[in-house]
Amino acid sequence: MNDKYKDCYGSMFPDTLHLNDNVANTGQVFTVRVEKPEGGVLPVCTSRSIEVDIDQWKVCQLCADYESCYKLSLAKIALESAITCH
C-alpha cells in the first residue's frame, strides 16, 4: 500500500482465502470463527460465527478514508468468494 493510506486500509474483514479453523480470524473490524472437530475425517464445519468490534467500527467511520476503505474491503471479499474452492 502506498504512504497515502493507513496500514489498515482495505482490511476491515479477515482474509477469507486463508481462514484457520478453531481460531479467531481477525480483520480490522470483523472476526470470523470456523469451528471444526479436531481429527475429523470429513471436512465438516460444525459452527461458524462473525463478531463485530463496534468500537473499532466507530473509529473506522470517523476516518477520512472510510468510504473508499469500506468499498475496497467489500471488493476484496467479493473477489475472494469468486475464487474460493468449494
N, C-alpha and C positions, 0 to 999 in steps of 0.2 A: 504494500500500500504506500502511496506517496506521503510526503510530510504534511500535506494539507489536512489529512484526516487523522482522527484519533486511532489508536491501535484496535479499539473495539468496533470500528466501523464495519458494518455488514455482518456482525456476529451475534445478533440477538438470539438466534436459535443455535442449538448444538449441531455439529457436523453429522448429519443423518446417514452419510455413507459409511461412517466408521463408528457406529454405536456399539458400546461394550455392554455385555449382559451383566445384570446384577450389580450395577454401579450407577451412580448419577452421571449422566452425560449432559454437561452444562454449557449453555451459551450465556451471553451477557444477561439475558432476561429469563429465558426459558430453560427448564431442565427436563430431560426425558429419562425415564427409567423403564427398562425392559427386563422383567424378571423371568428367568428360565430355570427349570430344575437342574441342579448340578448332576452331571454324569448321565443325563438322559440320552437315549439313543436317537430319538427323533428330535428335530428342531422345533420343539413346541414352545410357544410363548404362553406363559400362564397369566401374566399380568403386565399391563403397560400403563404408565401414568405420565402426566405432564404437570409440572409445577411452574408457577409464575412468581418471580421475585417482584412484588408490587412496588417496593421502594425503588428498585433499580429501574422499573418501567417508568416511574415518575421522573427519575433522573434523566432517562433517555428522552422523554417527551420534552424536557426543557432544553435539550441540546440543539444548537443551531442546525445541525446536520440530521436531525431526527427523521424528517420525511424521506430524504434520499437514502439514509441508512436502513430504514424500515423497508423501502422498496427493494434495495439490494438484498437484504436478508430474505425477503419473500422470493425473489428471483432465484437465489441460491437453493432454497427449499424446493421450488418448482423444478429446477434442473436436477437436483439430487433425486427427486422422486421419479423423474422421467428416465433416469439411467440406472436405478436400483434393480438388482436381480431379484426375481420373485421365486 
